[in-house]
Amino acid sequence: MDRIDTQIIAQLQQNARLSITELAERVGLTPTPCARRVQKLEEDGIITGYTARVDASKLGLALTVFIFVELERQSHETLRNFEAAIRRFDEVVECHLMTGTRDILLKVVAPDLKAFDRFLEDHLVHVPGIRATRSSFSLRTMVSREVLPQVG
């Protein structure tokens, strides 16, 4: 990756709806080489997709909960099975394998406490391999960035 690739990524992180022509102008290229670079960034897995940022609370998902999960064992099979189970739950918007005393960190969204309780009782507690969970409720988001810092 060179300086132009870095600029392309920065521009697309700010506004992924830019046309190739607009993007090319902003990074100092003509459209054809710019389109080739974007395609290469996608093929190389650097650009992994394009989405719209959405305010969860305005969609009725006012509750954000972080759940620390401790697994009974941290074997490859246990992790693979846990991940497969968690992928089925739309409420889980992020899942991270962690270091330390808690193995997994989940970010879960729900409309309210009743819906979150249903998620726990109907889904999470039935996932095999969980030893313990601890939930923390987000009061508000203080910083949320979709744009990654530039390296170098």
C-alpha positions as CSV (number, residue, x, y, z in Angstrom):
1,M,0.0,0.0,0.0
2,D,1.2,3.5,-0.8
3,R,0.1,7.0,0.0
4,I,-2.6,7.0,-2.6
5,D,-4.1,3.7,-1.3
6,T,-4.1,5.2,2.1
7,Q,-5.9,8.3,0.8
8,I,-8.5,6.2,-1.0
9,I,-9.2,4.3,2.2
10,A,-9.5,7.5,4.2
11,Q,-11.9,9.0,1.7
12,L,-14.1,5.9,1.5
13,Q,-14.2,5.7,5.3
14,Q,-15.5,9.2,5.4
15,N,-18.0,8.6,2.6
16,A,-18.3,5.2,0.9
17,R,-20.9,6.6,-1.5
18,L,-18.4,8.7,-3.4
19,S,-18.4,7.9,-7.1
20,I,-15.2,6.7,-8.6
21,T,-14.9,10.1,-10.4
22,E,-15.3,12.0,-7.2
23,L,-12.9,9.7,-5.4
24,A,-10.3,10.0,-8.2
25,E,-10.4,13.8,-8.0
26,R,-9.9,13.8,-4.3
27,V,-6.8,11.5,-4.4
28,G,-5.3,13.0,-7.6
29,L,-6.0,10.2,-10.1
30,T,-8.0,9.7,-13.2
31,P,-11.1,7.4,-12.7
32,T,-9.7,4.2,-14.4
33,P,-6.6,3.8,-12.2
34,C,-8.6,4.8,-9.2
35,A,-11.2,2.1,-9.9
36,R,-8.4,-0.4,-10.4
37,R,-6.8,0.5,-7.0
38,V,-10.2,0.2,-5.2
39,Q,-10.8,-3.2,-6.8
40,K,-7.3,-4.3,-5.7
41,L,-8.0,-3.1,-2.1
42,E,-11.2,-5.1,-2.2
43,E,-9.5,-8.2,-3.6
44,D,-6.8,-8.0,-1.0
45,G,-9.3,-7.9,1.8
46,I,-8.3,-4.4,2.9
47,I,-11.7,-3.0,2.0
48,T,-14.1,-5.7,3.4
49,G,-17.4,-4.1,2.5
50,Y,-19.6,-1.1,2.4
51,T,-22.4,-0.3,4.9
52,A,-24.6,2.5,6.2
53,R,-24.0,3.8,9.7
54,V,-27.3,3.5,11.6
55,D,-28.4,5.0,14.9
56,A,-29.6,1.9,16.8
57,S,-31.7,3.8,19.2
58,K,-33.7,5.4,16.4
59,L,-34.5,1.8,15.2
60,G,-35.9,1.0,18.6
61,L,-32.7,-0.7,19.9
62,A,-32.2,1.6,22.9
63,L,-30.3,-0.9,25.1
64,T,-26.6,-1.8,24.5
65,V,-25.1,-4.5,26.8
66,F,-21.6,-5.8,27.0
67,I,-21.4,-9.4,28.2
68,F,-18.2,-11.0,29.4
69,V,-18.3,-14.7,28.8
70,E,-16.1,-17.2,30.6
71,L,-15.9,-20.5,28.8
72,E,-15.5,-23.9,30.5
73,R,-12.5,-24.6,28.3
74,Q,-10.7,-22.6,25.7
75,S,-10.1,-25.4,23.2
76,H,-10.2,-24.9,19.5
77,E,-13.4,-27.0,19.3
78,T,-15.2,-25.0,22.1
79,L,-14.3,-21.7,20.5
80,R,-15.4,-22.8,17.1
81,N,-18.8,-24.1,18.5
82,F,-19.3,-21.0,20.5
83,E,-18.6,-18.7,17.5
84,A,-21.0,-20.7,15.4
85,A,-23.8,-20.5,18.0
86,I,-23.3,-16.8,18.6
87,R,-23.4,-16.0,14.8
88,R,-27.0,-17.1,14.8
89,F,-28.1,-14.4,17.2
90,D,-28.9,-11.0,15.5
91,E,-28.7,-9.3,18.9
92,V,-25.0,-9.9,19.0
93,V,-23.4,-7.1,16.9
94,E,-19.8,-7.8,18.0
95,C,-18.0,-10.7,19.5
96,H,-14.3,-10.6,20.6
97,L,-12.0,-13.3,21.8
98,M,-10.2,-11.7,24.8
99,T,-7.1,-12.1,27.0
100,G,-7.4,-12.2,30.7
101,T,-10.0,-13.8,33.0
102,R,-12.9,-13.4,30.6
103,D,-12.6,-15.3,27.4
104,I,-15.2,-13.5,25.2
105,L,-16.7,-10.0,25.0
106,L,-20.1,-9.7,23.3
107,K,-21.8,-6.4,22.4
108,V,-25.5,-7.0,22.3
109,V,-28.3,-4.6,21.4
110,A,-32.0,-4.9,22.4
111,P,-35.1,-2.8,22.5
112,D,-35.4,-3.0,26.3
113,L,-34.6,-5.0,29.4
114,K,-37.4,-7.5,28.7
115,A,-36.1,-8.3,25.2
116,F,-32.5,-8.6,26.7
117,D,-33.8,-11.0,29.3
118,R,-35.5,-13.1,26.6
119,F,-32.2,-13.1,24.6
120,L,-30.4,-14.4,27.7
121,E,-33.0,-17.0,28.7
122,D,-33.9,-18.2,25.2
123,H,-30.5,-18.1,23.5
124,L,-27.3,-17.3,25.4
125,V,-27.8,-19.7,28.3
126,H,-28.3,-22.5,25.9
127,V,-24.9,-22.1,24.2
128,P,-22.8,-25.1,25.3
129,G,-19.4,-24.4,26.9
130,I,-20.3,-21.3,28.9
131,R,-19.1,-21.4,32.5
132,A,-20.2,-17.8,33.5
133,T,-21.4,-14.5,32.2
134,R,-21.3,-11.0,33.5
135,S,-23.3,-8.1,31.9
136,S,-22.6,-4.4,31.9
137,F,-25.2,-1.9,30.5
138,S,-24.0,1.0,28.5
139,L,-25.4,4.3,29.8
140,R,-24.3,6.2,26.7
141,T,-21.7,6.1,24.0
142,M,-19.0,8.6,24.6
143,V,-16.8,7.9,21.5
144,S,-17.6,5.8,18.5
145,R,-15.4,5.9,15.5
146,E,-15.9,4.1,12.2
147,V,-12.9,5.7,10.7
148,L,-9.6,4.0,11.5
149,P,-6.5,6.1,12.2
150,Q,-3.9,6.3,9.5
151,V,-0.7,4.3,10.2
152,G,2.7,5.5,9.2
